[in-house]
Amino acid sequence: MQLLGTVPLEKLTPSRIWSALDRESRSLAARSLYAPGEEKANREEANLAIASALRFRIQAVRKLPMEKRVDYLVRAVHPDDSLASSLLTKLHLDHRTEMLGAFLDSLEIPQKNGMIDENFELEPVDATRLTAAASSLRERFPADEVEIYLATLVAMDPEVWEGLATAP
């Protein structure tokens, strides 16, 4: 799957990235969104999307078992950018932390478990450094996972990560 370099930057959205994900990755993200202790607002946004896609009442969706909601979210919902952003964030933070940490470490950005230190002032990163960090990731992790992660960074914060869009 090739998103960076083939999809124009202005059309690279979280929804488009979600559409490019395989079923297994979507399921991982959806299960993480519905995990106990997760933000209620994100779960409710997903429930509303399911209700809308299936023309169900929201109360009926809330009563569905988690696995059924995950299944509907994976195969029947075309999430908007807000929901897709939440799902992609959960996918990466819950299942690809090592890759996130390796990328941020290679850029010398302070992080903990793949999350940028809240006291660090993130500014646009030089394209040369981004290219080197991306190449390092591609050597260590599955190509599709790296591609999705890098595309997600660009889609969610193009000002900081724009250099990835042109990286080879």
N, C-alpha and C positions, 0 to 999 in steps of 0.2 A: 504494500500500500504506500503510495507516494502522495503526500499532501503538500509538504513544504516544497516550494519551487514549482509546483504544478497548479496549485490553486492560488488565484490572486489574493494578496493579503487582505483586501477589503471583503472578500468572500469566505475567508477562513474563520468560521464561527464555531462556538462550542456545539451547536446543533449539527453542523456538518461533520464535525469530528465524531460525534456520537453515532451518526449514521454510518460512518466508516468502520466502526468497531465490530469485531466478531461477536457472536452470541455469548460466548463464554465470558468475555471481558464486560459486556453489558450486564450479565448476570452477577458478576462479582461486584460491580458498582451498585447495582440495585439492592443486593443483599446488604451491602455496607450502609446504604442510605436508610434501610429499615432496621438496622441493628439496634438493640436496646441501648439507650443512652444517647442516641443521635438526636440532632436538633429536630424538634417537633415541626418547626416551620418547613423544613425540607421534606419531611415525610408527608406533610399535608399538601405541599405543592405537587408531589408525585401522585398522591391520592386524587387530587383535583384533575390532574392530567389524565389519569386512568378513567375517571368518571366521564370526562368530556369525550375521550376517544371511543369509549364503549357505550356512551349514552346511558350510564348508570347514575343512580342517585349517589351522592357522596357518602351517605350513611351506609349504603350497601357495600361500597368499596372499603370503608373502614372496618367492616365486619369480616371481610375476606381473610383467609389465612395469609401469612406473609409470603409464602411460596407462590400463591396464586397472584398476589399483587406484583411480585417480582416478575413472574411470567408475563403478565399483561404489560408491565412497564417495558420489558425487553422486546416484545414482539408486536405490540399494538399501538404504542405511544410514540409520537414524533415530538419529543420535548422541545420547548422553546429554549432560548439561550440561557435563561436563568436556571431552569431545571437541569439542562445539559451540563452547565458549569458545575453545579452541585454534584452531579453524578460523576463527572470526570475527576473532580477534586477528591471525592471519596475513593474512587478507583486507585488513584495514584498514592494518596496518603495511607490507605489501608493495605495495599497490595504491592506497591512498587517503591517502598520507602528507600530501599538500598540504592536503587537507581537515582532517585531524587537526591539523596545525600552525596553520592559519588559526583553527580553533575555540579552541585553547589560547591562541594569541596574543591573540585578542579578549577572553579572560578574564584576560589578563596572568599566565598560568601558564607558568613557565619550561619550555621544551621543546627537544628536538633531534630533528628528523625525525619529529615526531608523538609522541614518547615524553616523558612528563613527567620533568623533571630528578629524578634519584633522591634528591637532597638537599632537594627541596621537600616540605614537609609539607602534603599535600592535605587540605583540610577541606571540609565541605559548602558548596556554592556557592549564593549567593543566587539565587532564582528569577527575579528581574527581570534580573539580568546574564545568566543562562542563556537567557532568552527573547530578549534582544537578540543574543546570540552565535548562537543557532540561526537567527534571522531572517537574519542576515548570511550564514550558510552556505547557506540556502535560495536566496538571491539569486545565489550564485556557483557552486553545484554541483548536479548532478542530484538531484531531489527524493527518489527512491528510495534513493540512496546516503546522503543526509543522514539520512533516516528510519531506515535500518538502523544507521547509526553512533550516532545519539542513543539509539535503543532498546537497542543493545548496551551503551552506557555505563550506562544505568539498570539493565539486567539484571545487569551484572557488579558494580556498586557502587552500589546504591540509596541508601545513606546520603549519598554525596557528590553524586550526580546526580539525586536525587529531584525536584528542581524542574523537570526536563525533562518529567516524566510529566504535569504539569499545564500546561505551556507551550502556548500556542495554536499 
